[in-house]
Amino acid sequence: MKVPAAFQLLAALSPAELRQLAIFLDSPAFNRRPEMARLLAWWLDHRHEPPDRRALFQAVLPGKPYQERDGYLLLSRFTKRVEAFMLWQELQEHELERYALLLRNLRRRQRTALFRRSIRQAWARYHKRKAHSGHALYRGYDLEQLYYDYIASHDRQARTNLQAMSDRLDTFFLAEKLKQACLAYSRRITNQETYDIRLLEAVLKELARRPELLEVPAIQVYHACYRAVVCGGDERAFQALRRAMKAHRQGFPVQEIRDLYLLAINYCIRALNQGKEAFALEALTLYRQSLDQNYLLEDGHIPESAFGNIVSLGVKLRQFERTEAFIREYASFLRPAFRESLPRYALAKLAYARGRRSEALRLLATVDARQPFSYFGTKTLQLKVFYELGEWNALDNLLESMRVYLQRHTDLGYHREHYLLLHQFARRLLQLSPSDRSGRAELKRDVLQARSFREREWFLEQL
């Protein structure tokens, strides 16, 4: 039987939250149906068993004949109580939302003195928080709007705060549009999704006309991100982004600052792929900072791409001991599906960089390479080892399997171009004779000109 929505909600709550829910259901202020508390108690005793609506109904409402319609009604009412508890929880955690609701209530009741006192308190809390997200900017606009409604309804001749309200709406809109442009770029390069962020040109023109708006932290950070990452700005633009993030990162929610770190890292990776080697250390520094500040973990897990990139950068910079320590420390933070195979691949990559080819091949043989990035990571490393050991038949078979894989998998995004080049260049390298100087020079030229190719250094060493 399908798990009822009410039970799905309960499964999402922590033990502490379940205890709070029990108190909530016992309070007549929030619940006047005693069967709701009994239903929660029944679920706690039977949560690990398949749901049985009839047994539930008879335990919660003993003596009442079971009818399917009544069983659904019971669960529907319970779902609404659990949802009410979750909303109550949210209000406890978001003080300004509580003030906004209170102010609307006081306006409706025409409690002028209490309204004025509460809005002063709300503004004091707003300024004390020093939050920079778009949500925080909108809260400022909402408070101005509430105050405008209060003034306009009391004295039509009095000067209002309409200008302040308009200015706060501007800052919210400008910051959010810049943020959306940065997120659209991120989605385009990772998932090949395209979005049309309208009015962006107008936003940029307004910022050029009113540079004082760049003092607003959210606008400053996302404008710097847009110029550096989306527009592919020079190193000065990137350093402006780094300074803005350092100055204001404490005022952003974790999700937003995580996205900003990943966008800044993307800039470094792109610069690195263009041959700017200094950005390897910059990217690794950003990764480590985001780990130290607990920005990088998503729902308690480190993304596979971030784990792999940190290892690759550590190997590139020859920080072998530190990289090995990272692998062993953060392997348990990977999602269960990758908790064994990805650390093994990372250790194989580390072993290869240390010159331990046989150890690398042994580790690679234990890697479950069903995911595309695991498959190509494993094949790339095997390709290098086979070539360096002169295992020509094994290399030929590997290249053929890569060709078939690429032919079958066309949804690899921007990575596909790199792996097509890897296969093409490896095949040409394998077919070169030692005396073919012109072929060698031609391959070297093509490798150097392939801007999206990430194995340039290895191929140049072999040539």
matplotlib code that plots the C-alpha trace (Angstrom):
import matplotlib.pyplot as plt

x = [0.0, 1.2, 2.6, 0.1, 1.3, 1.0, 3.5, 5.9, 5.8, 6.5, 9.4, 11.0, 11.0, 13.9, 13.4, 13.4, 10.8, 8.6, 8.7, 7.7, 4.9, 3.6, 3.5, 1.8, -0.9, -1.5, -2.2, -5.8, -4.6, -3.4, -5.5, -8.9, -9.1, -7.5, -7.3, -4.5, -2.1, -3.1, -2.4, 1.1, 1.7, 0.5, 2.9, 5.8, 5.2, 4.6, 6.8, 8.9, 6.0, 3.9, 1.0, -2.3, -5.2, -7.7, -5.4, -4.5, -8.2, -9.2, -6.3, -6.9, -10.8, -11.6, -15.2, -16.0, -16.7, -14.1, -15.1, -12.6, -13.9, -13.5, -10.0, -9.0, -10.7, -8.7, -5.4, -6.4, -7.1, -3.8, -1.9, -3.3, -2.2, 1.3, 1.5, 0.3, 3.0, 5.7, 4.4, 4.4, 8.0, 8.9, 7.4, 9.5, 12.7, 11.9, 11.3, 10.7, 7.9, 6.3, 6.5, 5.0, 2.0, 1.7, 1.8, -0.9, -3.0, -2.6, -3.4, -6.6, -7.5, -6.6, -4.2, -2.1, 0.1, 0.9, 1.6, 4.1, 5.9, 6.0, 7.3, 10.1, 11.0, 10.8, 13.2, 15.6, 15.7, 16.1, 19.1, 20.7, 20.5, 22.8, 21.4, 22.2, 20.0, 17.3, 14.8, 16.2, 16.0, 12.4, 11.6, 12.9, 10.6, 7.7, 8.2, 8.3, 5.1, 3.4, 4.4, 3.2, -0.2, -0.3, 0.6, -1.6, -4.6, -4.2, -3.4, -3.8, -1.9, 1.2, 4.4, 4.9, 7.8, 7.0, 10.5, 12.1, 9.7, 10.6, 14.3, 14.1, 12.1, 14.9, 17.6, 15.7, 14.9, 18.5, 20.1, 17.7, 18.1, 21.9, 21.7, 19.4, 21.8, 24.6, 22.5, 21.4, 25.0, 25.7, 22.8, 23.9, 27.4, 26.5, 23.1, 23.0, 19.8, 19.0, 17.1, 16.2, 16.9, 14.8, 15.6, 19.2, 20.5, 18.3, 19.7, 23.3, 22.5, 20.9, 24.0, 26.2, 24.0, 23.8, 27.1, 26.1, 23.8, 27.0, 27.3, 24.4, 26.2, 23.9, 24.2, 28.0, 28.5, 26.3, 27.5, 31.1, 30.1, 28.3, 31.3, 33.9, 32.1, 29.3, 31.1, 34.5, 36.2, 39.9, 41.8, 40.9, 37.2, 37.8, 39.7, 36.8, 34.5, 36.8, 36.9, 33.2, 32.6, 35.1, 33.5, 29.9, 29.7, 28.4, 25.2, 24.1, 22.3, 24.5, 22.9, 23.6, 27.2, 27.8, 26.6, 28.9, 31.9, 31.1, 30.8, 34.1, 35.7, 34.2, 36.1, 39.3, 38.7, 38.0, 41.2, 43.1, 41.9, 43.1, 46.6, 46.6, 48.3, 48.2, 44.5, 44.9, 46.0, 43.2, 40.6, 41.9, 42.0, 38.3, 37.3, 39.1, 37.6, 34.1, 34.8, 36.2, 33.1, 30.7, 29.4, 30.2, 28.3, 24.7, 22.4, 25.5, 27.1, 30.0, 29.2, 31.0, 32.3, 33.7, 35.4, 37.0, 38.1, 39.7, 41.7, 42.7, 43.9, 45.8, 47.5, 48.3, 49.9, 51.7, 50.2, 50.1, 50.0, 47.3, 45.3, 45.4, 44.3, 41.4, 40.3, 40.3, 38.6, 35.8, 35.1, 32.3, 30.6, 30.0, 26.5, 26.3, 26.3, 29.8, 31.2, 33.4, 34.2, 35.0, 37.6, 39.2, 39.5, 40.9, 43.5, 44.4, 44.9, 47.1, 49.1, 49.7, 50.9, 53.4, 54.7, 53.0, 51.4, 50.8, 49.0, 46.9, 45.8, 44.9, 42.7, 41.1, 40.1, 37.9, 36.1, 32.4, 32.5, 28.9, 28.4, 29.8, 32.3, 33.6, 33.8, 35.9, 38.0, 38.9, 39.5, 41.7, 43.9, 44.2, 45.0, 48.0, 49.3, 48.9, 50.7, 53.5, 54.0, 53.7, 50.6, 49.5, 46.8, 45.2, 45.3, 43.7, 40.9, 40.4, 40.1, 37.6, 35.4, 35.6, 34.5, 31.5, 30.6, 30.8, 28.7, 26.0, 26.1, 25.4, 24.1, 27.5, 27.2, 30.3, 32.4, 31.7, 34.0, 36.9, 36.4, 36.0, 39.3, 40.9, 39.9, 41.0, 44.4, 45.1, 44.3, 46.6, 49.3, 49.1, 49.4, 52.4, 55.7, 58.9, 60.2, 57.1, 58.2, 55.6, 52.8, 54.2, 54.4, 50.9, 49.4, 51.3, 49.9, 46.3, 46.7, 47.9, 45.0, 42.3, 41.1, 38.6, 41.1, 42.2, 44.9, 47.2, 50.1, 50.3, 50.1, 52.8, 55.0, 54.5, 55.2]
y = [0.0, 3.5, 5.4, 8.1, 11.7, 12.2, 9.4, 10.8, 14.1, 12.4, 10.5, 13.8, 15.1, 14.6, 12.9, 16.3, 17.6, 14.6, 15.3, 18.9, 17.7, 15.5, 18.6, 20.6, 18.0, 17.9, 21.6, 22.7, 25.9, 24.0, 20.8, 19.8, 16.3, 13.9, 11.1, 13.1, 12.6, 8.9, 8.6, 10.0, 7.5, 4.6, 5.7, 5.9, 2.3, 1.0, 3.2, 0.4, -1.8, -1.5, 0.9, -0.8, 1.7, -0.6, -1.4, 2.3, 3.3, 0.7, 1.7, 5.4, 5.3, 2.1, 0.9, 2.9, 0.7, 1.1, 2.6, 3.5, 7.0, 7.6, 6.2, 8.7, 11.6, 10.7, 10.8, 13.9, 15.8, 14.5, 15.7, 19.2, 19.2, 18.1, 20.8, 23.3, 22.3, 22.7, 26.2, 27.1, 25.8, 28.1, 31.1, 30.5, 30.5, 33.6, 36.6, 39.1, 37.0, 37.0, 40.8, 41.2, 39.1, 40.9, 44.3, 43.3, 42.1, 45.3, 47.4, 45.5, 46.0, 49.7, 49.5, 52.5, 52.8, 49.1, 49.2, 52.0, 50.2, 46.9, 48.4, 50.1, 46.8, 45.1, 47.7, 47.2, 43.5, 44.0, 46.2, 44.0, 40.8, 42.3, 39.8, 40.2, 37.7, 38.7, 37.4, 39.8, 42.7, 41.9, 41.9, 45.5, 46.4, 44.6, 46.7, 49.9, 48.9, 48.2, 51.5, 53.3, 51.7, 52.9, 56.5, 56.8, 55.5, 57.9, 61.2, 61.6, 65.0, 63.7, 62.9, 59.2, 56.8, 56.0, 56.9, 54.6, 51.9, 52.3, 52.3, 49.1, 47.4, 48.5, 46.9, 43.7, 43.5, 44.4, 41.9, 39.1, 39.7, 39.6, 36.4, 34.8, 35.6, 33.9, 30.9, 30.6, 30.6, 27.8, 25.7, 26.2, 24.9, 22.0, 20.9, 22.6, 24.4, 27.8, 30.6, 34.1, 36.5, 39.4, 43.1, 42.2, 44.9, 47.4, 46.3, 46.8, 50.2, 51.3, 50.2, 52.1, 55.2, 54.8, 53.2, 53.9, 50.9, 48.7, 49.5, 47.2, 43.9, 41.6, 43.8, 44.1, 40.4, 39.3, 42.1, 41.1, 37.4, 38.4, 40.4, 37.8, 34.5, 35.0, 37.6, 35.9, 38.9, 39.3, 38.6, 42.0, 41.1, 37.8, 39.4, 41.9, 38.9, 37.3, 40.6, 40.9, 37.3, 37.7, 40.9, 39.8, 36.0, 35.9, 37.7, 35.1, 31.8, 28.7, 27.7, 31.1, 31.3, 27.7, 28.6, 31.7, 29.6, 27.1, 29.8, 31.3, 27.9, 27.5, 30.6, 29.1, 25.8, 27.6, 29.7, 26.6, 24.9, 27.9, 27.2, 29.7, 27.3, 29.7, 29.2, 25.6, 26.8, 29.5, 26.8, 24.5, 27.3, 28.1, 24.5, 24.3, 27.5, 26.3, 23.0, 24.7, 27.0, 24.0, 25.6, 22.7, 19.9, 19.5, 17.6, 16.3, 15.0, 16.3, 16.5, 13.9, 16.5, 18.6, 15.5, 14.6, 18.2, 18.6, 15.4, 16.4, 19.8, 18.4, 15.9, 18.6, 20.7, 17.6, 18.0, 14.2, 13.7, 16.4, 15.0, 11.5, 12.8, 14.5, 11.3, 9.3, 12.1, 12.9, 9.5, 8.9, 12.2, 11.0, 9.7, 5.9, 5.1, 6.6, 5.9, 3.0, 3.5, 7.2, 7.1, 4.0, 6.0, 9.0, 6.8, 5.2, 8.7, 9.6, 6.3, 7.1, 10.6, 9.1, 6.8, 3.6, 2.4, -1.2, 0.0, 2.4, -0.4, -2.6, 0.1, 0.9, -2.7, -2.4, 0.8, 0.6, 2.8, 2.8, 6.6, 8.5, 10.6, 7.5, 5.6, 8.4, 9.1, 5.4, 5.0, 8.2, 6.9, 3.4, 5.0, 6.8, 3.7, 1.4, 3.9, 4.5, 0.7, 0.0, -2.2, -1.5, -4.2, -3.2, 0.4, -0.4, -2.3, 0.6, 3.1, 1.0, 0.7, 4.5, 5.0, 2.8, 4.5, 8.0, 6.9, 5.6, 8.5, 11.8, 13.5, 14.3, 18.1, 20.1, 17.2, 15.3, 17.6, 16.9, 13.1, 13.1, 15.0, 12.6, 9.6, 11.2, 12.4, 9.1, 7.1, 9.4, 9.1, 5.3, 5.2, 7.5, 5.9, 7.1, 8.6, 10.5, 14.0, 15.8, 13.8, 14.4, 18.2, 18.2, 16.4, 18.7, 21.7, 20.4, 19.6, 23.1, 24.6, 22.5, 25.0, 22.7, 19.9, 19.1, 16.5, 18.8, 18.5, 14.7, 14.5, 17.1, 15.1, 12.0, 13.9]
z = [0.0, -0.8, 2.2, 3.2, 2.9, 6.6, 7.3, 4.7, 6.5, 9.8, 8.4, 7.4, 11.0, 13.4, 16.8, 18.5, 16.1, 16.7, 20.4, 19.7, 17.5, 20.3, 22.6, 19.7, 19.3, 23.1, 23.2, 22.9, 21.3, 18.2, 18.2, 19.7, 18.4, 20.9, 18.2, 16.5, 19.4, 19.5, 15.7, 16.2, 19.1, 16.9, 14.0, 16.4, 17.5, 13.9, 11.7, 10.5, 9.4, 6.2, 6.9, 7.8, 7.6, 9.3, 12.2, 12.5, 12.6, 15.1, 17.4, 17.2, 17.3, 19.2, 19.0, 15.8, 12.7, 10.1, 6.8, 4.1, 3.7, 7.5, 7.3, 4.6, 6.5, 9.6, 7.8, 5.9, 9.2, 10.7, 7.6, 8.1, 11.7, 10.9, 8.1, 10.7, 13.0, 10.3, 9.5, 13.2, 13.3, 10.3, 12.0, 15.2, 13.1, 10.9, 13.1, 10.4, 8.8, 12.2, 12.4, 8.9, 9.9, 13.2, 11.6, 9.1, 12.0, 13.9, 10.9, 10.4, 14.0, 13.8, 16.8, 15.8, 18.8, 18.8, 15.1, 15.4, 18.3, 16.4, 13.2, 15.1, 16.6, 13.2, 11.6, 14.6, 14.0, 10.3, 10.6, 13.3, 11.1, 8.4, 5.9, 2.2, 0.4, -2.0, 0.5, 3.1, 0.6, -0.1, 3.7, 3.8, 0.9, 2.6, 5.8, 3.8, 2.1, 5.4, 6.7, 3.5, 3.9, 7.5, 6.6, 3.5, 5.4, 8.3, 6.6, 2.8, 3.0, 4.9, 3.0, 2.6, 2.4, -1.2, -2.4, 0.2, -0.8, -4.5, -3.7, -1.7, -4.5, -6.9, -4.9, -4.5, -8.3, -9.4, -7.0, -8.0, -11.7, -11.4, -9.3, -11.9, -14.7, -12.7, -12.0, -15.6, -16.7, -14.1, -15.4, -19.0, -18.5, -16.3, -17.7, -21.1, -20.0, -21.6, -20.0, -21.2, -18.3, -19.5, -18.5, -17.8, -20.1, -18.3, -15.0, -16.2, -17.6, -14.4, -12.4, -14.8, -14.3, -10.5, -9.3, -5.7, -5.9, -6.0, -2.2, -1.6, -0.7, -2.7, -5.8, -5.3, -5.0, -7.9, -10.2, -9.6, -10.2, -13.4, -14.7, -13.8, -14.5, -16.9, -19.0, -18.7, -17.2, -16.6, -13.4, -12.0, -12.3, -10.6, -7.7, -7.3, -6.9, -4.3, -2.3, -2.4, -1.3, 1.5, 2.8, 2.7, 2.7, 6.3, 5.3, 2.7, 3.3, 2.9, -0.4, -2.0, -0.8, -1.9, -5.4, -5.4, -4.4, -7.2, -9.7, -8.6, -8.9, -12.4, -13.4, -12.1, -13.9, -17.1, -16.7, -15.9, -19.1, -21.0, -19.7, -16.8, -14.3, -11.4, -11.1, -9.9, -6.5, -6.5, -7.3, -4.6, -2.1, -2.8, -2.4, 0.9, 2.2, 1.3, 3.1, 6.2, 6.3, 5.8, 2.5, 0.2, 1.8, 0.4, 2.8, 4.6, 1.4, -0.7, -4.4, -6.5, -8.9, -6.1, -4.5, -7.9, -8.6, -5.2, -5.8, -9.4, -8.2, -5.3, -7.6, -10.1, -7.4, -6.1, -2.6, -2.3, 1.5, 1.9, -0.9, 0.5, 3.9, 2.2, 0.4, 3.6, 5.6, 3.2, 1.6, 4.2, 3.2, -0.4, -1.3, -0.6, -4.3, -4.7, -1.3, -2.4, -6.1, -6.1, -3.3, -5.0, -8.3, -6.4, -4.7, -8.1, -9.5, -6.5, -7.0, -10.7, -9.8, -7.4, -10.1, -8.7, -12.0, -10.9, -7.8, -9.9, -12.2, -9.3, -7.7, -11.1, -11.5, -8.4, -9.5, -10.4, -13.5, -14.6, -14.2, -17.1, -15.1, -13.3, -16.6, -18.4, -15.3, -15.1, -18.8, -19.0, -16.2, -17.8, -21.1, -19.6, -17.8, -20.9, -23.1, -20.7, -20.2, -23.9, -23.5, -27.1, -27.4, -24.1, -25.2, -28.6, -26.9, -24.5, -27.2, -29.1, -26.0, -25.5, -29.1, -28.6, -25.3, -26.9, -29.8, -27.4, -24.9, -26.5, -23.3, -21.7, -22.0, -22.4, -21.3, -24.5, -26.6, -24.3, -24.4, -28.1, -28.4, -25.9, -28.0, -31.2, -30.0, -28.2, -31.4, -33.4, -30.8, -30.8, -34.6, -34.8, -35.8, -34.0, -37.3, -38.2, -37.3, -39.4, -37.8, -34.4, -35.0, -36.5, -33.4, -31.1, -32.9, -32.6, -28.9, -28.2, -30.2, -28.5, -25.9, -24.1, -23.8, -20.3, -20.9, -22.8, -20.5, -20.6, -24.4, -24.8, -22.4, -24.6, -27.8]

ax = plt.figure().add_subplot(projection="3d")
ax.plot(x, y, z, "-o")
ax.set_aspect("equal")
plt.show()
